[in-house]
Amino acid sequence: MTGSRAWPTIISALIALTGIAAVTAAGRLMNLNASTVGFAFLIVVLISSLRGGLAVGTGASIIATACYNFFFFPPVHTFMIHDPANWVALAAFLLTSVTVSRLVIAARTQAEHAEQLAKENAHVQALRESEALKTSLLRAISHDLTTPLTAITIHIEALKRRADAELKGPINGIATETERLRRRIDNLLAMARLEAGKATPRREPTPPADLFRAARENLPLVFQSRAVTIHVDDDCPDANVDPSLALEILVNLIENAHRVAPPNTAVELKAGRHPSDDSRVRIEVLDRGPGVPPGLADSDIAQRGLGLEIARSLAAANGGTFAIGPRPGGGAVARVDLAAAFLRAVKEPA
């Protein structure tokens, strides 16, 4: 490695060390709990991998694990660990940080390879190669993330059985976020299959009330911690959709609204006939969060959260449309317009 090539790596390594030191100092000064500090260390490892590559990311993972042990696991200021549950937590942290580092590098390498293909091939061929690569990349990432997520889930269950009352709250929070990440991975894989033409939605008449009920069952913590109001118009027709995909659209929109809205405000779910097209059903998720600028373009939706991009893609796969805009009085309203299901069979008289 020449001197000119070594400087970026050295600078990235110094930035990683500075980030780890900053997290350690902030954690000690602010008396943060071990779970919060662990997530902060993971962010430093992720940034280190993006800037410095696999070597810097792996080194940052090891150093962060050592600091995590030395400063935040009792007995502090020693590398000894007395509580077996802390051994599990530390091992899970090291496994996750190293895996994240490797996945970031693999994703960056694949992305760079895709950009060579786009320059060398004709426009149509480049688009085809890009779609195929994106699908395989999503599959690879999904497969590689499934294993550590399963290991993390096992460790979390072990910690739940051994942890005291003070730690159960943070552990339950980690479990919730892990399940949310698993759902995101499943959504991305479903999108890849749909866009590659290897899966097609199986549409059937689906009452919006059933979708709202299923969303409540899939998001118990959201519905328990926040007021959620549901209204379905009396003349609301069934939607002609794939029920599982429609449920994922709704779940992603509710999660997004729950994330941005103040805790003391309600999230509203509404369904009814489209105001200007009787052949369509409109489902809305309304919140009192910071809102969105009017005229938000489709290209900006992905920048406002992965959940919104997933909702847009799944709605399109069902022959519907998705839009999000400002809500009168403050907040945002997310609208999904889907085809209505009409009963063609006529019941014969007795």
BALUM-262597 format. One record per atom (N, C-alpha, C, O): residue in one letter; x, y, z. Coordinates in steps of 0.2 Angstrom, whole numbers, plus 5000, padded with zeros to 4 digits. Layout:
N
AXYZ
...
This chain:
350
M500449945000
M500050005000
M500450065000
M500850075005
T500450104995
T500850164994
T500550224999
T500050215002
G501050275000
G500850325005
G500250355004
G499750375008
S500050374997
S499450414995
S498850374997
S498350394998
R498950304996
R498350264997
R498250245004
R497650235006
A498750255008
A498750235015
A498350285019
A498050275024
W498450355017
W498150405021
W497450405022
W497250415028
P497050385017
P496250385018
P496150335024
P495650345028
T496450275023
T496350225028
T496550245035
T496250235040
I497150275036
I497350305042
I496850355045
I496750355051
I496650395041
I496150455043
I495550415045
I495250435050
S495250365041
S494650335043
S494750295050
S494250295054
A495350265051
A495450235057
A495450285063
A495250265069
L495750345062
L495750395067
L495050415069
L494950425075
I494650425064
I493950445065
I493550395069
I493250405073
A493750325067
A493350275071
A493550275078
A493150265082
L494250285079
L494450285086
L494150345090
L493950345096
T494150405087
T493850465090
T493050455091
T492850475097
G492750415087
G492050405088
G491950355094
G491450365098
I492350305094
I492250255100
I492450295106
I492050285111
A492950335106
A493150375112
A492550415114
A492350425120
A492250455109
A491750495111
A491050465114
A490750485118
V490950405111
V490350365113
V490550345121
V490050345125
T491150325122
T491350295128
T491250355133
T490950345139
A491550415132
A491550465136
A490850495138
A490650505143
A490450495132
A489750515133
A489350475137
A488950495142
G489450405136
G489050355140
G489250355148
G488850355152
R489850375149
R490050375156
R489850445159
R489550435165
L489950495156
L489750565159
L488950565159
L488750595164
M488550535155
M487850545155
M487550485159
M486950485159
N487950435161
N487750375164
N487150335160
N486650325163
L487350335154
L486850295149
L486850225151
L487350195153
N486250185150
N486250115151
N486650075145
N486850105140
A486850015147
A487249975142
A486949965135
A487249965130
S486249965135
S485949955129
S486050015124
S486150005118
T485850075127
T485950135123
T486650145120
T486750155114
V487150125125
V487850135123
V488050085117
V488350095112
G487750025118
G487849975113
G487649995106
G487949985101
F487050025105
F486750045099
F487250105096
F487350105090
A487450145101
A487950205098
A488550175096
A488850195090
F488850125099
F489450085096
F489350055089
F489750065085
L488750025088
L488549995082
L488550055076
L488750035071
I488250115078
I488250165073
I488950185071
I489150195065
V489450185076
V490150205075
V490450155070
V490850165065
V490350085072
V490550035067
V490350035060
V490750025055
L489650055060
L489350055053
L489750115049
L489950105043
I489850175052
I490150235049
I490850215047
I491150235042
S491150185052
S491850165050
S491950115044
S492450125040
S491450065044
S491550025038
S491350055032
S491750045027
L490950105032
L490750145026
L491350185023
L491550185017
R491750215028
R492250255026
R492950225025
R493350235021
G493050175029
G493750145029
G493850075027
G494350045026
G493250035025
G493249975023
G493249915028
G493149935034
L493349855026
L493249795030
L493749805036
L493549785042
A494449815035
A494949815040
A494749865045
A494749845051
V494549925043
V494449975048
V493749955052
V493749965058
G493249935049
G492649915052
G492749855057
G492449855062
T493149805055
T493249755059
T493649775065
T493549755071
G494149815064
G494549845070
G494149885075
G494149875081
A493649925072
A493249965076
A492749915080
A492649935086
S492549865077
S492149815081
S492449785087
S492149785092
I493049765086
I493449735091
I493649785097
I493549775103
I493849845095
I493949895100
I493349925104
I493349935110
A492749925100
A492149945103
A491949895108
A491649915113
T492049835106
T491849775111
T492249775117
T491949765123
A492849795116
A493349795122
A493149855127
A493049845133
C492949915124
C492749975128
C492049955131
C491949975137
Y491649925127
Y490949905130
Y491049865136
Y490749875141
N491449815136
N491649775141
N491949805147
N491749805153
F492449845146
F492849875151
F492549935155
F492649945161
F492149975151
F491850035154
F491050025156
F490850065160
F490749975154
F490049975155
F489749905157
F489149905159
F490149855158
F489949785161
F490249775167
F490849785168
P489849765173
P490149755179
P490549695179
P490349645176
P491149685183
P491449745186
P491749795181
P492149765177
V491649855182
V491949905177
V492649915178
V492949895183
H493049935173
H493749945173
H494149885174
H494649875177
T493849835171
T494149765171
T493849725165
T493249735163
F494249685162
F493949645157
F493649575159
F493449535155
M493549575166
M493149515169
M492449525168
M492149585169
I492049475167
I491349475167
I491049425172
I491149365171
H490649445177
H490449395182
H489749365180
H489549305181
D489349415177
D488649385176
D488649355169
D488849375164
P488349285169
P488349255162
P487949285157
P488049285151
A487449325159
A486949355155
A487349405151
A487249425145
N487849445154
N488249495151
N488749465146
N488849495141
W488949395147
W489349365142
W488949355135
W489149365130
V488249335136
V487849335130
V487749395127
V487849405121
A487649455131
A487549515128
A488149545124
A488149565118
L488749525127
L489349555124
L489549515117
L489749535112
A489349445118
A489449405112
A489049425106
A489249425100
A488349435108
A487949465103
A488149525100
A488049535094
F488349575104
F488649635101
F489249625096
F489249655091
L489649585098
L490249575094
L490049545087
L490249565082
L489549495088
L489349455082
L488949505077
L489049505071
T488549545080
T488149595076
T488649645073
T488549665067
S489049675077
S489549725074
S489949705068
S490049735063
V490249645069
V490649615064
V490249605058
V490449615052
T489649575059
T489249555053
T489049615049
T489049625043
V488849675053
V488649735050
V489249765046
V489149785040
S489849755048
S490349785045
S490449745038
S490649775033
R490449675038
R490549635032
R489949655027
R490149655021
L489349655030
L488849665025
L488849735022
L488649745016
V489049785025
V489149855022
V489649855017
V489549875011
I490249815018
I490749815013
I490449775007
I490549795001
A490149715008
A489849675002
A489349714998
A489349714992
A488949755002
A488449794998
A488749844994
A488549864988
R489249884997
R489649934993
R489949904987
R489949934982
T490249844988
T490649814982
T490149794977
T490249804971
Q489549764979
Q489049754974
Q488849814970
Q488649814964
A488749864974
A488449934971
A488949954966
A488749984961
E489649954968
E490149984963
E490149934957
E490249964951
H490049874958
H490049824952
H489449844947
H489549844941
A488849864950
A488249874946
A488449944942
A488249944936
E488749994945
E488850054942
E489450044936
E489350074931
Q489849994936
Q490249974930
Q489849954925
Q489949964919
L489349904927
L488949874922
L488549924918
L488349924912
A488249984922
A487850034919
A488250074914
A487950094909
K488950084915
K489350124910
K489550084904
K489550114899
E489550014905
E489849974899
E489349954894
E489449944888
N488749934897
N488149914893
N487749964890
N487750024892
A487349944885
A486849984883
A486350004888
A486249964893
H485950054887
H485450074892
H484950024894
H484850014900
V484649994890
V484149934891
V484449884895
V484249854900
Q485049854892
Q485349804895
Q485649814902
Q485649774907
A485849884903
A486049904910
A485549904915
A485649884920
L484949924913
L484349924917
L484149854919
L484049834925
R484249804914
R484049734916
R484549704921
R484349674926
E485149724920
E485749694924
E485649724931
E485749694936
S485449794931
S485349824938
S484849794942
S484849784948
E484249774938
E483649744942
E483849674944
E483749654950
A484249634940
A484449574942
A484949574948
A484849534953
L485349624948
L485849634953
L485549654960
L485749624965
K485049704959
K484749724965
K484349664968
K484349664974
T484049624964
T483649564967
T484149524971
T483949494976
S484649504967
S485149454970
S485449484976
S485549454981
L485549554976
L485849584982
L485449584988
L485649574994
L484749604987
L484249594992
L484249524995
L484149525001
R484249474990
R484249414993
R484849394997
R484749365003
A485449414995
A486049394999
A486049435005
A486149405011
I485849495005
I485749535012
I485249505016
I485349495022
S484649485013
S484149455018
S484349395021
S484249375027
H484749355017
H484949285019
H485549295024
H485449265030
D485949345023
D486549355028
D486249385034
D486549375040
L485749425034
L485449455040
L485049405044
L484949415050
T484749355041
T484349315044
T484649275050
T484449265055
T485249255048
T485649215053
T485849255060
T485649235065
P486149315059
P486249355065
P485649375069
P485649375075
L485149385065
L484449405068
L484249345072
L483949355078
T484249285070
T484049235073
T484449225080
T484149205085
A485149235079
A485549225085
A485349275090
A485349265096
I485249345088
I485149395092
I484449375096
I484349385102
T483949355092
T483349335096
T483449285101
T483149285106
I483849235100
I483949185105
I484249215111
I484149195116
H484749255110
H485149285115
H484649335119
H484649335125
I484249365116
I483749405119
I483249365124
I483149385129
E483049315121
E482649265125
E482949245131
E482649235137
A483649225130
A484049205136
A484149265141
A484049255147
L484249325139
L484249385143
L483649395147
L483649415153
K483049385144
K482449395147
K482349355153
K482049375158
R482549295152
R482449245158
R482849255164
R482749245169
R483449295162
R483949305168
R483949375170
R484249385176
A483649425166
A483749495168
A483249505174
A482749475175
D483449565177
D483049585183
D482549635180
D482549645174
A482149665184
A481649705182
A481849775178
A481549795174
E482449795181
E482749855178
E482949845170
E482949895166
L483149785169
L483449775162
L482949755157
L483049755151
K482349725160
K481849705155
K481549755150
K481349735145
G481549815153
G481249865148
G481749875142
G481449865136
P482349885143
P482849895137
P482849825133
P482849835127
I482849775136
I482849705132
I482249705128
I482249685122
N481649715131
N481049715127
N481049765121
N480849755115
G481349825122
G481449875117
G481949845111
G481749855105
I482449805113
I482849775108
I482449725104
I482549715098
A482049685108
A481649635104
A481249665099
A481149635094
T480849715101
T480449755097
T480749775090
T480549765085
E481349805091
E481749835086
E481949775081
E482049785075
T482149725084
T482449665080
T481849635076
T481949625070
E481249635079
E480649605075
E480549655069
E480349635064
R480549725071
R480449775066
R480949765060
R480749775054
L481549755062
L482049745057
L481949685052
L482049685046
R481749625056
R481549565052
R480949575047
R480949555042
R480449615049
R479949635045
R480149675039
R479949665033
R480649725040
R480849765035
R481249715029
R481149725023
I481649665032
I481949625027
I481449585023
I481549575017
D480949555027
D480449515023
D480149565018
D479949535012
N479949625019
N479649665015
N480149685008
N479849675003
L480749695010
L481249705004
L481249645000
L481349644994
L481249585003
L481349524999
L480649514995
L480749494989
A480049534997
A479449524994
A479449574988
A479249564982
M479749634989
M479749684984
M480249664978
M480049674972
A480749634980
A481249604975
A480949554971
A480949554964
R480549504974
R480149454970
R479649484965
R479649464959
L479349534968
L478749564963
L479049604958
L478849594952
E479649644959
E479949684954
E480249634948
E480349654943
A480549574951
A480849534946
A480349494942
A480549454938
G479749494944
G479149454940
G479149384942
G478849344939
K479449364948
K479449294951
K478949284956
K478849234958
A478549334957
A477949324961
A477449374959
A477549434957
T476749354959
T476249394957
T475749404963
T475649354966
P475449464964
P474949464970
P474349424968
P474149424962
R474049394973
R473449354973
R472849394976
R472749394982
R472549424971
R472049474974
R471349434975
R471249384972
E471049464980
E470349434982
E470049494986
E470349534988
P469349484986
P468949534990
P469149544997
P469149485001
T469449594999
T469649605006
T469349665010
T469449725007
P468949655015
P468649715018
P469249755022
P469649725025
P469249815021
P469649865025
P469649855032
P470149855036
A469049835035
A468949825042
A469449765044
A469649765050
D469449715040
D469849655042
D470549675042
D470949645046
L470749715037
L471449735037
L471649775043
L472249775046
F471249825045
F471349865052
F471449815058
F471849825062
R470949765058
R470949715063
R471649675063
R471949665068
A471849655057
A472549615057
A473049665059
A473549645062
A473049725057
A473549775059
A473649785066
A474149785069
R473049785069
R473049785077
R473449725080
R473749725085
E473249665077
E473549605079
E474349605078
E474749575082
N474549635073
N475249635071
N475649685074
N476249685075
L475349735077
L475649795080
L475349805087
L475149855089
P475449755092
P475149765098
P475449815102
P475049855106
L476049825102
L476349885106
L476149955104
L476049995108
V476049965097
V475850025095
V475150045097
V475050095100
F474749995097
F474050005098
F473950005106
F473450035108
Q474449975110
Q474349985117
Q474650045120
Q474450075125
S475150075116
S475450135119
S475250205116
S475350255118
R474750195111
R474550255108
R473750245106
R473550195105
A473450305106
A472750305104
A472650295097
A472950335093
V472350245094
V472250235087
V471450235086
V471150185088
T471250275082
T470550275080
T470450245073
T470850255069
I469850215072
I469750175066
I469050195064
I468550195068
H468950215058
H468250225055
H468250195048
H468650215043
V467750155046
V467650135040
V466950155038
V466450135041
D466850185032
D466250215030
D465750155029
D465950095027
D465050165030
D464550115029
D464550085022
D464450025021
D464650125017
D464650105010
D465350085007
D465450085001
C465850075011
C466450065009
C466549995006
C466349945009
P466749985000
P466749924997
P467349884999
P467849915002
D467349814997
D467949774999
D468549804993
D468349824988
A469149794995
A469649804991
A469849744987
A469949684990
N470049754981
N470249694977
N471049694977
N471349724973
V471349654983
V472049664984
V472249594986
V471849544988
D472949584986
D473249524990
D473249544997
D473549594999
P472849505001
P472749525008
P473449535012
P473549585016
S473949485011
S474549495015
S474949555013
S475249585017
L474949575006
L475349635004
L474949695006
L475349745008
A474349695006
A473949755009
A474049765016
A474149825018
L474149715020
L474249715027
L474949745028
L475049785033
E475449725024
E476149755025
E476149835023
E476449865026
I475749855018
I475649925017
I475449955023
I475750005025
L474849935026
L474549965032
L475049965038
L475050015041
V475349915039
V475849905045
V476349955044
V476549995049
N476649965038
N477250015037
N476950085038
N477350125041
L476350095036
L476150165036
L475950185044
L476050235046
I475650135047
I475550145054
I476150155058
I476250195063
E476650115057
E477350115060
E477650185059
E477950215064
N477550205053
N477850275051
N477550335055
N477850375058
A476850325055
A476450375059
A476650375066
A476650425069
H476650315069
H476850315076
H477550335078
H477650365083
R477950335073
R478650355074
R478750435074
R479050455078
V478350465070
V478450535069
V477950575073
V478050635075
A477350545076
A476850585079
A477050595087
A477350545090
P476850645090
P476950655097
P476550605101
P476050585099
P476850585107
P476550525110
P475850545112
P475450495113
N475650605114
N474950615116
N474450625111
N473850655112
T474650615105
T474150625099
T473950555096
T474250505097
A473350555093
A473050495090
A473250485083
A473350535079
V473350425081
V473450405074
V472750375072
V472450335075
E472450405066
E471850385063
E471850345057
E472250355053
L471450295057
L471450245051
L470750255048
L470250245052
K470650265042
K470050285039
K470050245032
K470550225029
A469450215030
A469350185024
A468650205021
A468150205025
G468550215015
G467950225012
G468050225004
G468550215001
R467450235001
R467450244993
R467850304991
R467850354994
H468250294986
H468650354983
H468150414982
H467550394979
P468250474983
P467850524983
P467650544975
P467050574974
S468050524971
S467850544964
S467850484959
S467850494953
D467950424962
D468050364957
D467750304961
D468050274966
D467150284960
D466750234963
D467050164963
D466950114966
S467550154958
S467850094957
S468450084961
S468850034960
R468550124965
R469150124970
R469050134977
R468550164979
V469450104981
V469350114988
V469950154991
V470550144988
R469850204995
R470350244998
R470450225006
R470050225010
I471050205007
I471250195014
I471750245016
I472250265013
E471650275022
E472050335024
E472350325031
E472050295036
V472950345033
V473250345039
V473450415041
V473850445037
L473150445046
L473250515048
L473650525054
L473450485059
D474050565055
D474450585061
D474550655062
D474350695058
R474750675068
R474850745070
R475650755071
R475850795075
G476050725066
G476750735067
G476950805064
G476550845063
P477650805062
P477850865059
P477550885052
P477650935049
G477250835049
G476950845042
G477450835036
G478050825038
V477250845030
V477650845024
V477550905020
V476950935020
P478050925016
P477850985011
P477350965006
P477350905004
P476951005004
P476450994998
P476850974992
P477350994990
G476550924988
G476750904982
G477450864982
G477850874978
L477450824987
L478050784988
L478050734982
L477650694980
A478650734979
A478750694973
A478950614975
A479150604981
D478750574970
D478950504972
D479650494973
D479750444978
S480050524970
S480850514971
S481050534978
S481550514981
D480550574982
D480750604989
D480450554994
D480650565000
I480050504992
I479650464997
I480250425000
I480150415006
A480650394996
A481150344999
A481650385004
A481850355009
Q481750445003
Q482150485008
Q481850495014
Q482150515019
R481150485015
R480750505021
R480650435025
R480350435030
G480950385023
G480850325027
G480750265022
G480450265017
L481050205024
L481050145020
L480350125020
L480050095015
G479950135026
G479250105026
G478850135021
G478350105018
L478950205020
L478550235014
L478650205008
L478250195003
E479350195006
E479450165000
E479250094999
E478950074993
I479250055004
I478949995004
I478149995002
I477949954998
A477850045006
A477150055005
A476950074998
A476550044995
R477350114995
R477250134988
R477350074983
R476950074979
S477850044984
S478049984979
S477449934980
S477249904975
L477249914986
L476749864987
L476049884984
L475749844982
A475949944985
A475349974982
A475349974975
A474849954972
A475849984972
A475949984964
A475849914962
A475549894957
A476149864966
A476149794964
A475349764964
A475249724960
N474949804968
N474249784968
N473849824964
N473249824964
G474149864959
G473749904955
G473449964958
G473049994955
G473749984963
G473550044967
G474050104967
G474550094963
T473850154970
T474350214970
T474450234978
T473950224982
F474950264979
F475150294986
F475350364985
F475750384981
A475150404990
A475350474991
A475350494998
A474950465002
I475750544999
I475750565006
I475750645006
I476150675001
G475350675010
G475350755009
G475250785016
G475050745021
P475150845016
P475050885023
P474350875025
P473850865021
R474250875031
R473550865034
R473250935037
R473650965040
P472650955035
P472451015038
P472451015045
P472250965049
G472751065048
G472851075055
G473451045058
G473651045064
G473851025053
G474550995055
G474550915055
G474150885056
G475150895053
G475250825052
G475250805045
G475350845041
A475250735044
A475250705037
A474650665036
A474450635041
V474450655030
V473950595028
V474250555023
V474450585018
A474350495024
A474550445019
A473950405016
A473550385019
R473850415009
R473350385006
R473550325001
R474050334997
V473150275002
V473250214997
V472550204993
V472050194997
D472550214987
D471950204983
D472050134979
D472550124975
L471550094980
L471550024978
L470950014974
L470450044975
A470949964969
A470349944966
A469849914970
A470049874975
A469249924969
A468649894973
A468449834970
A468549824964
A468249784974
A468049724972
A467249724971
A466949744976
F467049704966
F466349694964
F466149624964
F466449584960
L465549614967
L465249544966
L464949534959
L464449574958
R465149494955
R464849484949
R464349424949
R463849434945
A464449384953
A463949324953
A463249354956
A463249394961
V462749334953
V462049354956
V461749294959
V461649244956
K461449304965
K461149254969
K460449234966
K460049274965
E460449174964
E459749144961
E459249144966
E459349124972
P458649164964
P458049164969
P457949084971
P458049044967
A457649084977
A457549014980
A456948984976
A456748924978
